[in-house]
């Protein structure tokens, strides 16, 4: 069964997101001020394009549990970058919430009795770079694109990535693949579904969250990944242990602390 390379998967994912959002791009382009366009382009690159390739390459070598833990460093980098470069004001309560949530996430694999493989751990650096990009993006959107519609940001950002993704697919031999094989169709379909739902729709919702709840709380969506993973595992017959529930409770406590009084602060 022929499988797609990490570069092909990432390119297909971003291409699919761009194609599904392109009907909205023309009107969006006219509504975005020219001086804001560089930030929209950078948001597409830092928030999705580069991380998509970094994650796809990294997860060919590192454990998915390790990738999830490293991904949860996004709120930490959001705070560091926000305070250092975006004049972000952060309370001790929010810092405590991020740390508590991260501790809960660290404990979760052990609660599930899952060993984390450290083979080829050097590839974890790729995930760390991606989380730094996320930290920059979330602060940039919150600071410079707050008044731009979320659908407008996403549709323009991803539509501009269509041509680069097509070029990358050509260079990586995607169009010479034998599509008579079921494996090729299955891999392509999975990448497209991931692009439409996990990238296009997800990023529109994410931009809405950034502008409604702020950069730090929006970055905490990475703490929600274990919830989704556990729910899907339960649906497919996995047993959820009391320790896992306890870890999820710790994560929720951290998220609560970050979001507590946020509305009053923003108002």
Residue pairs with C-beta under 8 A, 6 or more apart in sequence:
1 181
1 182
1 183
2 177
2 178
2 181
2 183
2 184
2 187
3 183
3 187
4 12
4 174
4 177
4 184
4 187
4 188
4 191
5 172
6 53
6 56
6 57
6 59
6 60
7 53
7 56
7 57
7 168
7 172
8 169
8 172
8 173
8 174
8 191
9 56
9 187
9 191
10 52
10 53
10 55
10 56
11 165
11 166
11 168
11 169
11 172
11 174
12 165
12 169
12 174
12 188
12 191
12 192
12 195
13 52
13 191
13 192
13 194
13 195
13 198
13 199
14 48
14 49
14 52
14 158
14 161
14 165
14 195
14 199
15 161
15 162
15 165
15 166
15 169
15 195
16 191
16 192
16 194
16 195
16 196
16 199
16 200
17 48
17 158
17 161
17 195
17 196
17 199
17 200
17 203
18 158
18 159
18 160
18 161
18 162
18 165
18 200
19 162
20 195
20 196
20 200
21 151
21 154
21 155
21 158
21 159
21 200
22 155
22 158
22 159
22 162
24 151
24 152
24 155
25 155
25 156
25 159
27 152
28 149
28 151
28 152
28 153
28 155
28 156
29 156
31 148
31 149
31 152
32 40
32 148
32 152
32 153
32 156
36 144
36 145
36 148
37 156
39 140
39 141
39 144
39 145
40 145
40 148
40 153
40 156
40 157
41 157
41 160
42 137
42 140
43 137
43 140
43 141
43 145
43 153
43 157
44 156
44 157
44 158
44 160
44 161
45 161
46 133
46 134
46 136
46 137
46 140
47 133
47 134
47 137
47 138
47 141
47 157
47 203
48 157
48 158
48 161
48 199
48 203
49 161
49 164
50 129
50 130
50 133
51 130
51 133
51 134
52 199
54 126
54 127
54 129
54 130
54 133
55 67
55 126
55 127
55 130
57 123
57 126
58 67
58 123
58 124
58 126
58 127
58 130
59 67
60 123
61 119
61 120
61 123
62 117
62 119
62 120
62 121
62 123
62 124
62 127
63 116
63 117
63 118
63 119
65 109
65 114
65 116
66 116
66 117
66 118
66 121
66 124
67 124
67 127
68 105
68 225
68 226
68 229
69 105
69 106
69 109
69 116
70 124
70 127
70 128
70 131
71 127
71 130
71 131
71 222
71 225
72 101
72 102
72 105
72 222
72 223
72 225
73 102
73 128
73 131
74 131
74 134
74 135
74 138
74 219
74 222
75 98
75 101
75 102
75 216
75 219
75 220
75 222
75 223
75 258
76 98
76 102
76 135
77 131
77 132
77 134
77 135
78 134
78 135
78 138
78 139
78 215
78 216
78 219
79 88
79 90
79 94
79 95
79 98
79 135
79 216
80 135
81 132
81 135
81 136
81 139
82 88
82 90
82 135
82 139
82 215
82 216
83 90
85 139
86 139
86 140
86 142
86 143
86 215
88 139
88 215
88 216
90 216
91 265
93 257
93 258
93 260
93 261
94 216
94 257
94 258
96 254
96 257
97 253
97 254
97 255
97 256
97 257
97 258
97 259
97 260
98 216
98 220
98 254
98 258
99 254
100 250
100 253
100 254
100 257
101 220
101 223
101 250
101 251
101 253
101 254
101 255
101 258
102 223
102 254
103 250
103 254
104 223
104 247
104 248
104 249
104 250
104 251
104 252
104 253
104 254
105 223
105 226
105 247
105 251
107 247
107 250
108 226
108 244
108 247
108 248
108 251
109 115
109 116
111 241
111 243
111 244
111 246
111 247
112 241
112 243
112 244
113 241
134 219
135 219
138 210
138 215
138 218
138 219
139 215
141 153
141 207
141 210
141 211
141 215
142 210
142 211
142 214
142 215
142 218
143 215
145 153
145 207
146 211
150 204
150 205
150 207
150 208
150 211
151 204
153 207
154 200
154 203
154 204
154 207
158 199
158 200
158 203
169 175
177 184
178 184
179 185
179 188
206 218
206 221
209 217
209 218
209 221
210 218
213 259
213 262
214 262
214 266
216 258
217 255
217 258
217 259
217 262
220 254
220 255
220 258
223 251
223 254
223 255
226 247
226 248
226 251
227 248
227 251
230 238
230 240
230 244
230 248
233 240
234 240
